[in-house]
């Protein structure tokens, strides 16, 4: 993909040298089946990206440097093709067939354009301008009172401190979300600052989600490590009552433990269901969403459906390269997740 990006700039000597080295490297990396591996497994997408790169560079796909054991790149790519025309991710039928099909299709398009002498996939000099569609009417503004299917206990949290901000979030990527949550009292700062990159405890996260949904606090008597005198006990009780938490065991919650990114997604997905959002996804759709991330195999089984939902609905950003499921979630990330959730639930 780096070679695809550099292809247009080979008039620069430094770029041309880098491209030549990259081509030699790709030739050496190619396996006996004419393809490529990622994470130690031969797959359709790796082969597809090399095809597109060579087409962008004007290199024939039957160039002897890219024929191994009689197998060309196209031979390898088509080995992943199924009878219905879709492409498998790996030969053992694992992973994401939707993404594999997408990349397989545009790799073939790149190859066809090369054979026909047409401009390469990313040059588009022969593109025909599309007719301008009729103006689509704007969607009606949200009522802000929530979705029709929300739990009656969920209430909109009103702005009580408009204009709230913090000096350490000015220009921050999550500034809008942080300010929106702070102005509603959902999330707070400390000593006049927000500390966006700090982590958060499980108790703090439970409190923030309960505030975000406007839930009534409840007496917490479910967990032996959450005593009634603790400030977070009513929030943990409310989160438990409404099914947003289940504890680390049947009798403990680990309130002071740092909450991980995948566990935050689980709680937010449960909150989304309370808000009336459809959180159910078919197994294939779930895999399609998660397989775009390099570390999806490191996610816990119990968290995958929730993570897929959060990415599918943009509660978590699909522009991320990694899920980082076991990492501690940051305060700025929590603010953004809840801001996105409340927006999707029509509660802003």
C-alpha positions in Angstrom: 0.0 0.0 0.0 3.0 2.3 0.6 4.2 1.6 -2.9 0.7 2.4 -4.3 0.9 5.8 -2.6 4.5 6.5 -3.9 3.8 5.3 -7.5 3.0 8.8 -8.8 6.1 10.4 -7.4 8.9 8.4 -9.0 10.2 11.5 -10.7 11.9 12.1 -7.3 15.1 10.1 -7.0 14.6 9.3 -3.4 11.1 7.9 -4.1 12.3 6.0 -7.1 15.0 4.3 -5.1 12.6 3.4 -2.3 10.1 2.0 -4.8 12.8 -0.2 -6.4 13.8 -1.5 -3.1 10.2 -2.2 -2.2 9.6 -4.2 -5.4 12.6 -6.3 -4.7 11.4 -6.9 -1.1 7.9 -7.9 -2.3 9.4 -10.4 -4.8 11.4 -12.0 -2.1 8.5 -12.2 0.3 6.2 -13.9 -2.3 5.6 -17.6 -1.4 5.6 -20.7 -3.6 1.9 -20.4 -4.2 2.4 -16.9 -5.7 0.9 -15.1 -2.7 1.6 -13.5 0.7 1.1 -14.0 4.3 0.1 -11.8 7.2 0.4 -12.9 10.8 1.8 -16.1 9.4 -1.2 -17.0 7.3 -1.6 -16.7 3.6 -4.5 -14.5 2.7 -6.4 -12.9 -0.1 -6.0 -9.3 0.9 -2.2 -9.3 1.0 -2.1 -10.7 -2.5 -4.7 -8.1 -3.6 -2.7 -5.2 -2.4 0.5 -6.4 -4.2 -1.5 -6.7 -7.4 -2.8 -3.1 -7.1 0.7 -1.9 -6.3 2.3 -3.5 -9.3 -0.5 -2.1 -11.6 0.1 1.4 -10.1 3.8 1.0 -10.8 3.2 -0.2 -14.4 4.8 -3.7 -13.7 3.3 -6.6 -15.7 1.6 -9.1 -13.3 3.5 -11.9 -15.2 6.9 -10.3 -14.6 9.3 -13.2 -13.8 10.1 -11.7 -10.4 6.5 -12.4 -9.4 6.0 -15.9 -10.7 6.9 -18.5 -8.1 6.7 -22.2 -8.8 4.6 -21.4 -11.9 2.1 -19.4 -9.9 1.3 -15.8 -10.6 -0.3 -13.3 -8.3 -3.6 -13.7 -10.2 -3.4 -17.5 -9.8 -3.0 -17.0 -6.1 -5.8 -14.4 -5.8 -8.3 -16.6 -7.7 -7.5 -19.6 -5.4 -9.5 -17.7 -2.7 -12.5 -17.2 -5.0 -15.7 -19.1 -4.1 -18.4 -20.4 -6.4 -20.7 -17.5 -5.7 -18.0 -15.1 -6.8 -17.0 -13.9 -3.3 -13.5 -14.3 -1.9 -12.3 -16.0 1.2 -10.0 -14.3 3.7 -7.8 -17.4 4.1 -7.7 -20.8 2.4 -8.9 -22.4 5.7 -12.2 -20.4 5.4 -11.5 -18.2 8.4 -11.9 -14.5 8.8 -13.8 -11.8 6.9 -15.1 -12.8 3.5 -16.8 -9.3 3.0 -13.5 -7.4 3.2 -11.7 -10.1 1.2 -14.3 -9.9 -1.5 -14.0 -6.1 -1.6 -10.3 -6.2 -2.0 -10.4 -9.1 -4.4 -12.8 -7.3 -6.7 -10.8 -4.1 -6.9 -7.5 -6.0 -7.4 -9.2 -7.7 -10.4 -10.4 -4.3 -11.6 -6.8 -3.0 -11.3 -5.5 -6.0 -13.3 -8.2 -5.6 -16.0 -7.4 -1.9 -16.4 -3.8 -2.7 -16.8 -4.4 -5.4 -19.5 -6.7 -2.9 -21.4 -4.2 -0.1 -21.3 -6.5 2.1 -19.2 -5.4 4.4 -16.4 -4.6 2.7 -13.2 -7.0 2.3 -10.3 -5.9 5.4 -8.4 -5.2 7.7 -11.3 -8.8 8.1 -12.6 -7.9 10.3 -15.5 -10.6 8.7 -17.6 -13.4 9.0 -15.0 -16.7 10.4 -16.2 -18.3 13.0 -14.0 -21.5 11.6 -12.4 -24.8 13.4 -12.9 -25.7 15.5 -9.8 -28.5 13.8 -7.9 -31.6 15.7 -6.8 -31.1 17.4 -3.5 -32.1 15.0 -0.7 -34.3 16.6 1.9 -32.6 17.0 5.2 -33.6 14.5 7.9 -36.0 15.8 10.5 -34.2 17.0 13.6 -34.1 14.7 16.6 -36.6 15.4 19.3 -33.8 14.8 21.8 -36.2 12.7 23.9 -34.9 9.4 22.9 -35.9 6.5 20.7 -39.3 4.9 20.8 -38.0 1.6 22.1 -35.9 3.0 25.0 -36.4 1.8 28.6 -38.7 4.2 30.5 -36.0 4.5 33.2 -33.6 6.2 30.7 -34.0 9.9 30.7 -32.3 12.8 28.8 -29.6 14.5 30.8 -30.0 18.3 30.4 -27.3 20.9 30.1 -26.8 22.3 33.6 -23.4 24.1 33.1 -23.2 25.5 29.6 -19.8 26.5 28.4 -17.9 24.1 30.7 -14.4 23.5 29.4 -10.9 22.7 30.6 -7.5 24.2 29.7 -6.0 20.8 29.0 -8.5 19.8 26.3 -8.3 22.9 24.1 -7.6 21.6 20.6 -7.9 18.0 21.7 -9.5 15.6 19.2 -12.3 14.8 21.8 -12.9 18.4 23.0 -16.4 18.6 21.7 -17.4 15.3 23.3 -15.7 16.2 26.6 -17.4 19.6 26.8 -20.8 18.2 25.9 -20.5 15.6 28.7 -19.1 18.0 31.2 -21.9 20.6 30.5 -24.4 17.9 31.5 -22.5 16.9 34.7 -22.0 13.4 33.2 -18.2 13.7 33.5 -16.2 16.0 35.7 -12.6 17.4 36.0 -10.3 17.6 38.9 -8.7 20.8 40.2 -9.7 22.7 37.1 -8.3 20.3 34.6 -9.8 17.2 32.8 -6.7 14.9 32.4 -8.0 13.4 29.2 -5.3 10.7 28.9 -5.8 9.4 32.4 -7.4 6.0 33.0 -10.6 5.3 34.8 -11.7 2.8 37.4 -14.6 0.4 36.9 -16.6 2.3 39.6 -16.0 5.7 37.9 -17.1 4.2 34.6 -20.3 2.8 36.1 -21.1 6.2 37.6 -20.6 8.0 34.3 -22.8 5.6 32.3 -25.5 5.8 34.9 -25.4 9.7 34.8 -25.4 9.6 31.0 -28.6 7.7 30.9 -30.3 9.7 33.6 -30.9 6.6 35.7 -32.0 6.8 39.3 -29.4 5.6 41.8 -30.0 2.4 43.6 -28.8 0.8 46.8 -25.9 -1.5 46.0 -26.0 -4.8 47.9 -24.9 -7.2 45.2 -21.2 -7.2 45.6 -19.2 -7.8 48.8 -16.5 -5.3 47.7 -18.9 -2.4 47.2 -19.9 -1.1 50.7 -22.9 1.1 51.1 -20.8 4.0 52.4 -18.8 4.3 49.2 -19.7 7.3 46.9 -20.0 4.9 43.9 -22.3 2.4 45.6 -25.6 3.9 44.3 -24.2 4.1 40.8 -23.0 0.5 40.8 -26.4 -0.5 42.2 -28.2 1.2 39.4 -25.9 -0.2 36.7 -26.4 -3.7 38.1 -30.2 -3.3 38.3 -30.4 -2.3 34.7 -28.1 -5.1 33.5 -25.2 -3.0 32.5 -22.7 -4.7 34.8 -22.5 -8.3 36.0 -19.3 -8.1 38.1 -16.0 -9.8 37.9 -17.5 -12.7 39.8 -21.0 -13.3 41.1 -20.1 -11.6 44.4 -17.4 -9.0 43.4 -17.2 -6.0 41.2 -13.5 -4.8 41.6 -14.6 -1.1 41.8 -11.1 0.3 42.0 -9.7 -1.8 39.1 -8.9 0.0 35.9 -11.5 -0.6 33.2 -10.2 -2.1 29.9 -11.3 -0.9 26.5 -13.2 -4.1 25.7 -15.0 -4.0 29.0 -16.0 -0.4 28.4 -17.5 -1.5 25.1 -19.5 -4.2 26.8 -21.1 -1.8 29.2 -21.7 0.8 26.5 -23.4 -1.8 24.3 -25.7 -2.8 27.2 -26.4 0.9 27.8 -27.3 1.3 24.1 -29.8 -1.5 24.4 -31.5 0.3 27.2 -31.6 3.4 25.0 -33.6 1.5 22.4 -30.8 0.8 19.9 -30.7 -2.6 18.2 -27.5 -4.2 19.4 -28.0 -7.6 17.8 -25.7 -8.6 14.9 -25.4 -11.8 12.9 -22.2 -13.7 13.5 -20.9 -13.0 10.0 -21.6 -9.3 10.2 -19.8 -9.2 13.6 -16.7 -10.9 12.1 -16.8 -8.5 9.1 -16.6 -5.5 11.4 -13.9 -6.9 13.7 -11.7 -8.5 11.0 -10.6 -5.0 9.7 -8.5 -4.6 12.9 -5.1 -6.2 13.1 -5.6 -7.4 16.7 -9.2 -8.6 16.6 -8.0 -12.1 17.4 -6.8 -10.8 20.8 -10.3 -9.7 21.9 -12.1 -11.8 24.5 -15.0 -13.9 23.3 -17.5 -12.3 25.7 -16.7 -8.8 24.3 -16.7 -9.4 20.6 -20.4 -8.8 19.9 -20.3 -5.6 21.9 -17.1 -4.3 20.2 -18.6 -5.1 16.8 -21.8 -3.2 17.7 -19.8 -0.2 19.0 -17.7 0.0 15.8 -20.7 -0.7 13.5 -22.6 2.3 15.0 -19.5 4.6 15.2 -19.6 4.7 19.0 -16.0 3.6 18.5 -14.2 4.9 15.5 -13.5 2.5 12.6 -10.6 4.7 11.6 -8.6 3.1 14.4 -6.0 0.6 13.2 -6.2 -1.5 16.4 -8.9 -2.4 19.0 -6.3 -2.7 21.8 -8.9 -4.6 23.9 -6.8 -5.2 27.0 -5.5 -1.6 27.3 -7.0 0.7 29.9 -9.6 3.1 28.4 -8.8 6.8 28.6 -11.0 9.5 30.0 -11.2 11.2 26.7 -12.2 8.0 25.0 -15.0 7.4 27.5 -16.3 10.9 26.9 -16.3 10.3 23.1 -18.0 6.9 23.4 -20.9 8.3 25.5 -21.2 11.4 23.3 -21.6 9.1 20.3 -24.0 6.8 22.1 -26.3 9.6 23.3 -26.2 11.1 19.8 -27.3 7.8 18.2 -29.9 7.3 20.9 -31.3 10.9 20.3 -30.6 11.9 23.8 -28.5 15.0 23.2 
